[in-house]
Amino acid sequence: MLKRLPFAPLSLAIFPILALLAHNITEVFPRIALRSFAISLAATLIPLAITALITRNMQKAAITTTLASSLARINMVSTCWSYKGFLDQPENERND
């Protein structure tokens, strides 16, 4: 069933970690990113495997997993931005 592992879900899983590591390479040891790589790959491969078993088609599973993980990341980023906006409000405006 798993003749070839799809590239898109795995590359989207590790790209944010690689980008942060590349930006902060002088401040962080590369071995520290290994745990993040492992968690991110597991969080991608497990839904990919489950979706592949359900659809019995690796291409459909890869597309579904890629879209779902992208939407989840967009949701996390927008939640963090909205929370930051909430924290930037003065204290008296929060209680109203």
N, C-alpha and C positions, 0 to 999 in steps of 0.2 A: 504494500500500500504506500509506503513512504519511499518511493524510488528516488526522488530528489526533494530536498527541503527547500521551500520557497524563500526567496531572497528578501522580498519587501517587508514582511512582518519582522524578520530578524534585524534588518538594517534600521528600521524605524525604532526598534527596541533599544538598540545600543547607541544610536546617534546622539541623543541628548547627553548621555554619559561621556561619550568621546568629545563632544563639543565643550562641555564644562571642564573636562580634564585638559584639553588643549588650551583653553583660555587661562587656566590656573596651574599650568604645568610647573611653574617655579614655586608654587605654594603647597602642592600636594604630591605625595609619592604615587606613582602609577599603580603600585600594588594595592593601594587603598580602594581603587575603583573596581577591583575584582569582585568584591561582595555585591556592589551595585550591578555589575554585569551579570552575575549569577542570578540575582533576584529578578532583574529585568528580562533576562532570557527565559527563566522559568515562568514568569507571568505572561510571556508570549507563547511559549511552546505548549503549555498545558491547555489553554483555550484553543490553540491551533489543532492539537491532537483530538480534543473533544469534538470540535467542529468538523474535523476530517472524518471522524467516526460516524457522526450524524449524517453528513452530506454524502459521504463516500466519494468525495471529489476534492483533491488537494488544492486545485486552483480556486474553487469556490470557498473553501475553508480559509485559504490565504487572504482572499479579498475580504471576507467577513471579519477575520481577525484583525487585519490591518485597519479597516474602517472602525471597528469597535475600539481598538486601542487608541486610534487617533482621536475619536470623539471623547474618550475618557481623559486623554491628556488635555484636550481643549477645555473640558469641563473643569479639570483641576486648576488650570491656569486662570480661567475666568473667575473661579471661586476665590483664588488667592488675590487676584486684582480687586475684586469687589470687597473682600475683607480688608485689604489695605486701605481702600477708600473709606471704609467704615471707621478704621482706626485713625485716619487723618482728620475726621470731623472733630470739632471742639466738643468738650464734655457736655455742655449744656444743650447742644443740638441732638445728642444721642438719646437723651431722656424724654424728649418731646414726642 
